[in-house]
Amino acid sequence: MPVIKRFVFFIPIVFIVLLSNACADRTNKSLPDEVSPKPGAPISISYAVRDTIVSGEKSTISITVNVSADIDDLTLRLRPSAGLAITSDEEEIHLGNIKRNSTERKTITVTVQKEGNYNINLIVTGQVNGKAVARTAAIPIKTVNAPEKAKKSSGTVATESRGERIIILPAEESGN
């Protein structure tokens, strides 16, 4: 009997040693030397619409980009929605290399072709220590006589027979 007890005790120890060596090899090969969380882009964007937006007339928008790190090749891209035209400069503005805690201001002029609600999507890109960073924002543009956006209809919440929650909205009837 003593031989069987030694054998039973020997198998788990060998198994644990082999398993720990296999796990140690795998983790050492797959993990880099330093693991750190992905930081946010050190860029903040703000804007101010200086004029009342009137269809067919030029309006001025001031864009401010603040950086909290040294950024190389800072570029501001403007993507207007259909019906809105950037009438000053180009839609891609190269601001160059920017030092930490700096502020860059750019004034653009836009023209709205007809009444409505529009957006200018801003995309700011650059490089920090050779790694690409980006930040986006949207500037809402609303003309003076733009139609109001539809308000959400208030419905009632009910629970159906299977226990699922549903929202019951009022029906829209036509006056035939």
C-alpha positions, -999 to 999 in steps of 0.1 A, spaced: 0 0 0 27 26 6 37 25 -31 2 34 -42 0 64 -18 33 77 -31 22 73 -67 -12 91 -60 7 119 -43 33 122 -71 8 126 -100 -9 158 -87 25 174 -79 38 167 -114 6 180 -129 7 212 -109 44 218 -118 38 212 -156 6 233 -156 23 263 -139 53 262 -163 29 261 -193 9 291 -180 41 311 -171 55 306 -205 23 317 -222 18 348 -202 54 359 -205 53 357 -242 20 374 -248 22 404 -224 44 435 -231 68 448 -206 45 477 -196 7 476 -197 -11 509 -193 -47 520 -201 -54 539 -233 -54 576 -224 -79 601 -239 -68 626 -266 -52 657 -250 -74 679 -271 -106 699 -263 -128 717 -288 -151 746 -282 -170 769 -306 -191 800 -308 -216 810 -335 -213 848 -336 -241 857 -360 -277 849 -363 -278 823 -391 -299 835 -421 -304 815 -452 -282 828 -481 -260 851 -459 -225 845 -445 -222 837 -408 -191 835 -387 -181 807 -364 -151 807 -340 -135 774 -332 -111 770 -303 -88 740 -299 -69 736 -266 -42 710 -262 -27 697 -230 3 679 -245 28 687 -273 11 677 -305 27 673 -339 9 679 -372 -24 691 -357 -51 692 -384 -87 704 -382 -111 689 -407 -145 704 -413 -173 682 -427 -205 703 -433 -238 686 -438 -256 689 -472 -270 724 -477 -242 741 -457 -211 755 -473 -178 766 -458 -171 799 -476 -138 807 -459 -105 788 -461 -106 752 -470 -123 722 -452 -89 709 -440 -68 733 -419 -32 724 -409 -23 741 -376 12 724 -374 31 716 -342 14 729 -311 31 731 -277 16 719 -244 -12 740 -228 -16 761 -260 -48 774 -276 -54 777 -313 -83 797 -326 -97 796 -362 -126 816 -375 -146 802 -404 -174 816 -425 -204 795 -435 -234 800 -458 -266 781 -455 -284 775 -487 -320 771 -473 -338 772 -440 -332 742 -417 -311 725 -391 -275 716 -401 -242 703 -385 -206 709 -391 -186 679 -379 -152 688 -366 -123 662 -366 -91 673 -349 -61 649 -354 -25 650 -345 4 629 -331 16 627 -295 50 609 -292 45 594 -326 10 580 -318 -21 592 -336 -47 611 -314 -81 625 -325 -111 643 -311 -144 650 -327 -173 675 -321 -204 687 -339 -215 723 -343 -253 725 -346 -264 752 -371 -300 764 -370 -314 791 -393 -337 818 -379 -368 803 -395 -359 766 -392 -388 743 -384 -388 731 -349 -376 695 -344 -404 671 -338 -409 664 -301 -410 629 -288 -445 616 -283 -453 606 -248 -467 571 -247 -477 548 -219 -456 519 -206 -473 486 -202 -463 450 -194 -475 424 -218 -486 388 -209 -450 374 -213 -437 400 -189 -420 422 -215 -423 460 -212 -438 478 -242 -445 515 -250 -479 523 -264 -479 554 -286 -510 573 -298 -520 566 -334 -518 594 -359 -551 596 -378 -557 613 -411 -587 635 -417 -602 619 -448 
